[in-house]
Amino acid sequence: MSEPSPKPYLTIRRSVSHETEIKKSRFICHLARVADEDEAQAFVAAVRKQYWDARHNCTAFVVGDGSPRERSNDDGEPGGTAGVPMLEVLRRRGVTDTVAVVTRYFGGIKLGAGGLVRAYGNAVSEALDEAGLLERRPVALLAVTAGHTRAGRLENELRAAGYAVRDLTYLADGVRIEVGVPEDAVTGFHAWLAEATGGTARAEPAGRTFVEVPV
């Protein structure tokens, strides 16, 4: 039985550190894109080491798609006032493979439970706005092989037709062009290739990857 095709998912475009101040407390939200829970925990550890003198370094992350792993930590703030609202923002935005650490330098004025929930949630929300989002879409990789005399023209035709040429390798007996094709368009690609090359080129499955599209 073949593995199910992966689904598109949202994540952040870039890592950021975004600072806000509320009643003299500084809230610095650090966002990073991570591949798994180990990377998320490593990022948390690095931020806590760098900001060791802060009163709190509260955390939340979501990794994986389909059945994502989620974790949050209040790091000494009253239960449910920091990590949970941070995690809720990540959920509400629909992002995964993302870790957030909000560093708080206490300004001497208590914010109350409601104030903390708003402060930590807004810190993550504003950081997400600054980082921007993108959609990672799965594509099938196809290895197209053709003769040397056809290589340059075929590459141009692939690009002109809107196909993602990811790699080109010259071989002793021809050329190998790796192309990314949306999985629901693979059948159409084979038909296009046959017509474009008069049946002289062939395409074989070469795995899967993702393309990234800003949203």
C-alpha positions as MATLAB code, in Angstrom:
seq = 'MSEPSPKPYLTIRRSVSHETEIKKSRFICHLARVADEDEAQAFVAAVRKQYWDARHNCTAFVVGDGSPRERSNDDGEPGGTAGVPMLEVLRRRGVTDTVAVVTRYFGGIKLGAGGLVRAYGNAVSEALDEAGLLERRPVALLAVTAGHTRAGRLENELRAAGYAVRDLTYLADGVRIEVGVPEDAVTGFHAWLAEATGGTARAEPAGRTFVEVPV';
ca = [
       0.000    0.000    0.000;
       1.435    3.404   -0.986;
       1.839    6.151    1.582;
      -0.869    8.832    1.557;
       0.103   12.054   -0.159;
       1.143   14.844    2.224;
      -1.161   17.842    2.495;
      -0.287   21.538    2.064;
       0.390   23.360    5.318;
       1.218   26.835    6.626;
       4.390   27.905    8.373;
       6.329   31.136    8.872;
       8.402   32.720    6.110;
      11.308   33.731    8.351;
      12.530   33.900   11.928;
      11.929   37.150   13.822;
      12.306   38.754   17.238;
       9.535   41.276   17.913;
       9.405   43.462   21.033;
       6.478   45.215   22.704;
       6.194   47.066   26.004;
       3.158   46.908   28.299;
       3.128   48.800   31.610;
       6.940   48.863   31.640;
       7.246   45.085   31.077;
       9.157   44.150   27.919;
       7.796   41.219   25.901;
      10.171   39.910   23.217;
       8.687   37.212   20.986;
      11.201   35.024   19.186;
       9.747   32.962   16.330;
      11.575   30.259   14.392;
      10.757   27.645   11.826;
      11.681   24.110   12.903;
      11.507   20.638   11.382;
      10.675   18.628   14.503;
      10.316   18.686   18.287;
      14.079   18.318   18.854;
      14.755   21.473   16.845;
      11.996   23.289   18.730;
      13.452   22.318   22.111;
      16.940   23.303   20.952;
      15.659   26.748   19.952;
      13.918   27.157   23.323;
      17.144   26.214   25.136;
      19.171   28.685   23.072;
      16.784   31.572   23.791;
      16.715   30.779   27.506;
      20.503   30.733   27.565;
      20.743   34.064   25.748;
      18.057   35.712   27.908;
      19.046   34.065   31.177;
      18.438   37.268   33.141;
      14.780   37.615   32.118;
      12.014   36.912   34.630;
      10.254   34.500   32.233;
      10.888   32.724   28.919;
       7.498   31.222   28.063;
       7.137   28.836   25.154;
       4.788   27.215   22.662;
       5.352   25.181   19.536;
       3.499   23.158   16.911;
       5.373   20.669   14.722;
       4.214   18.182   12.104;
       1.083   18.127    9.988;
      -1.956   15.884   10.122;
      -1.538   15.034   13.823;
       0.827   17.766   15.020;
       2.727   17.729   18.305;
       1.945   20.733   20.501;
       3.618   21.910   23.690;
       3.460   25.028   25.861;
       5.123   26.210   29.088;
       4.271   29.134   31.373;
       7.803   29.277   32.871;
       6.664   30.603   36.229;
       3.770   32.800   35.106;
       0.354   31.910   36.618;
      -0.951   28.701   35.062;
      -2.598   29.160   31.669;
      -1.693   32.858   31.287;
       1.338   32.571   28.961;
       2.096   29.316   27.129;
      -1.551   28.423   26.477;
      -2.541   31.759   24.864;
       0.684   31.643   22.842;
      -0.188   28.163   21.594;
      -3.748   29.237   20.864;
      -2.482   31.973   18.521;
      -0.389   29.427   16.600;
      -3.438   27.165   16.332;
      -5.740   29.982   15.280;
      -3.337   31.061   12.534;
      -3.098   27.427   11.388;
       0.711   27.327   11.389;
       2.931   24.352   12.113;
       6.685   23.674   12.243;
       6.852   26.873   14.296;
       8.205   27.624   17.787;
       7.553   30.773   19.823;
       9.436   31.947   22.909;
       8.248   35.102   24.642;
      10.864   36.628   26.918;
       9.473   38.908   29.616;
      11.451   41.473   31.557;
       9.162   42.451   34.430;
       8.569   46.198   34.742;
       7.292   46.220   38.306;
       3.583   46.547   37.514;
       1.400   43.434   37.722;
      -0.861   42.878   34.723;
      -3.335   40.411   36.230;
      -4.352   37.131   34.629;
      -6.354   38.716   31.825;
      -3.609   41.211   31.083;
      -1.009   38.441   30.864;
      -3.163   36.365   28.509;
      -3.570   39.352   26.192;
       0.085   40.360   26.407;
       1.500   36.929   25.568;
      -1.065   36.232   22.876;
      -0.572   39.623   21.224;
       3.211   39.232   21.342;
       2.971   36.052   19.242;
       0.306   37.490   16.936;
       2.362   40.599   16.156;
       5.498   38.511   15.605;
       3.600   36.298   13.142;
       2.486   39.406   11.254;
       6.110   40.493   10.991;
       7.406   37.043    9.996;
       4.774   36.476    7.304;
       3.306   33.121    6.326;
       3.809   30.747    3.430;
       2.137   27.581    2.263;
       4.271   24.500    1.666;
       2.629   22.520   -1.134;
       3.601   18.926   -1.951;
       4.735   18.173   -5.475;
       5.784   14.980   -7.229;
       9.347   14.882   -8.513;
       9.764   13.451  -11.996;
      13.088   12.668  -13.649;
      12.830   13.527  -17.331;
      15.507   12.044  -19.594;
      16.200   13.159  -23.154;
      19.005   13.269  -25.660;
      21.643   16.009  -25.678;
      20.273   17.623  -28.829;
      16.881   18.094  -27.181;
      18.074   19.268  -23.762;
      18.186   23.055  -24.097;
      14.925   23.320  -25.994;
      13.137   20.948  -23.621;
      14.274   22.885  -20.558;
      12.929   26.118  -22.082;
       9.631   24.441  -22.990;
       9.236   23.059  -19.451;
       9.740   26.500  -17.922;
       7.466   28.168  -20.478;
       4.731   25.645  -19.638;
       4.993   26.591  -15.953;
       6.699   23.446  -14.668;
       9.276   23.812  -11.870;
      12.684   22.748  -13.166;
      14.643   21.872  -10.019;
      17.824   20.298  -11.352;
      19.578   19.501  -14.613;
      22.302   16.856  -14.947;
      24.250   16.061  -18.095;
      24.912   12.354  -18.555;
      27.027   10.422  -21.031;
      24.027    9.556  -23.191;
      21.733   12.528  -22.579;
      20.348   14.852  -19.944;
      18.303   14.323  -16.768;
      15.941   17.128  -15.805;
      14.237   16.963  -12.398;
      10.813   18.558  -12.507;
       8.332   19.343   -9.738;
       4.724   18.698  -10.719;
       1.571   19.010   -8.562;
       0.486   15.476   -7.765;
      -2.925   15.930   -9.350;
      -1.248   17.069  -12.593;
       1.158   14.162  -13.137;
      -1.027   12.421  -15.725;
      -1.382   15.640  -17.672;
       2.372   16.186  -17.509;
       3.082   12.819  -19.120;
       0.670   13.685  -21.934;
       2.269   17.119  -22.382;
       5.788   15.629  -22.443;
       4.852   13.041  -25.059;
       3.342   15.704  -27.306;
       6.127   18.240  -26.769;
       8.922   15.777  -27.576;
       7.199   13.483  -30.020;
       7.617   10.647  -27.553;
      11.433   10.958  -27.463;
      11.626   11.896  -23.752;
      10.426    9.885  -20.793;
       9.652   10.696  -17.170;
      10.098    8.457  -14.143;
       8.991    9.043  -10.512;
      11.787   10.509   -8.375;
      10.107   11.095   -5.016;
       8.290   14.058   -3.477;
       9.186   17.495   -2.209;
       7.496   20.778   -1.253;
       7.328   24.150   -2.950;
       6.835   27.294   -0.878;
       4.237   29.881   -1.836;
       3.792   33.153    0.109;
       0.263   33.795    1.379;
];
